[in-house]
Amino acid sequence: MPYVFQSTSAAGKPHSRWRFQYTDWKGRRRTATGTTSESDTRKLALAVQSEQDAIRRGWKPAPKVWDRPRPLGEVVDEYLAWGAAQGGRGGRPWGATHQRMRKTHLAWWQERLGCELLSDLHGVLGDVERALRGLEAAGKSGKTLQNYSEAIAAFADWAVERQYLDRDPLDKLKSFDTTPNTRRRAMTPAEIRLLLEHCAPKRRLCYEAAFTAGLRAGELRSLKVLNLDVARGGLTLDAAWTKSRRAGFQPLPAWLVESLADSAKEKNAEDPLLYVPTHTARDLEEDLKVAGIPKVTDEGKADFHSCRVAYVTFVLEAGASVSEAQSLARHATAGLTLNTYARTRNERLSHVAELVGRSLRSTAGAQRPPGQVASDSSSNGYGLTVAGSIPAASIPRFAHR
């Protein structure tokens, strides 16, 4: 008979999942992890032991690698441990947020599907799709639905690669449209200056770094004093905490390097370089209200990640090439830089329209009688403003403190 028990941690607290011991078909004593329910774990243990006894008596064939009964919870734990060790890009660990969300989503799937053994995943495609439709009916966004879908699908792929499953039970699972319901906007230089004038003083340097370096909130939070390279004029990025899991260097404007160096004078090398709020979205919304800046306009909403959107937009408006913008944004593809992050502004579109109008006026002027010329002297030979003549007002210049 199998033995069901609840182990304890080093601190003496019982683990949430019950465990059980059984004897496999070769006569070896095995230990496996069940569920959070003692009664369910006992049923699982009896089922596993019964199957092993049938194989030992010759009533069932010896299992192949993927036929071995594996409690689903035990395999999920192994998958999460693998991710925490080497599941990320380049064999590095998953990021902390990805690890937390993957654990949460898989726990939800285990409860929702009610599977006890890994092999129970065969034939659950319809159940998975119904569960996702239920989330959709509850108002979840396409991105959230895709996150839930990717969690169970990636776990199944991982199990197939290790021959825990003989085939992928979710290979027909389709993706969701992840187009955001609300588009982020790039705040204008005037709005940014207004925000910096009225925000809580302890958050100003964080905002300045976000708008002029394009780092994400988690990356800003991971920066230490030792990451500031004054000689090179920027920040060294550690592969352990960048989203791409790649080390790099992010150049900064000289005034920001000076401000960061001044703020770090009394700090140790391992101290945080910046104060980054725990709730960046909430605090930014508060600062926007104080500054009188609308959170939502016809161009989209402003949240903390909008700082990165504004940064990419400023980079392109400053005349950077596509490859330069992609490099500064640290994107894997130019399409992500141009199609997802870069924004057009109404005032910039009006400026382009004005350039087109000047072109037509210059063309008309070329057909005038000798001695009559167009008054626009800022155009090139084609009647268009010379490249790089972006209005100075469109490029942010933050007051040096």
Secondary structure, DSSP 8 states (H G I E B T S, - for coil): --EEE--B-TTS-B-SS-EEEEE-TTS-EEEEE--S-HHHHHHHHHHHHHHHHHHHTTSS----GGGS--BHHHHHHHHHHHHHHH-SGGG----HHHHHHHHHHHHHHHHHH---BGGGGTT-HHHHHHHHHHHHHTT--HHHHHHHHHHHHHHHHHHHHTTSSSS-TTTT--------SS-B----HHHHHHHHHHS-HHHHHHHHHHHHH---HHHHHH-BGGGEETTTTEEEE-TTTSTT---EEEE--HHHHHHHHHHTTTS-TTSBSS---SSHHHHHHHHHHHHT--SEETTEE--TTHHHHHHHHHHHHTT--HHHHHHHHT-SSHHIIIIII----HHHHHHHHHHHHHHHHHHHHHTS-TT---S--SB-TTSSB-TT---GGGS------
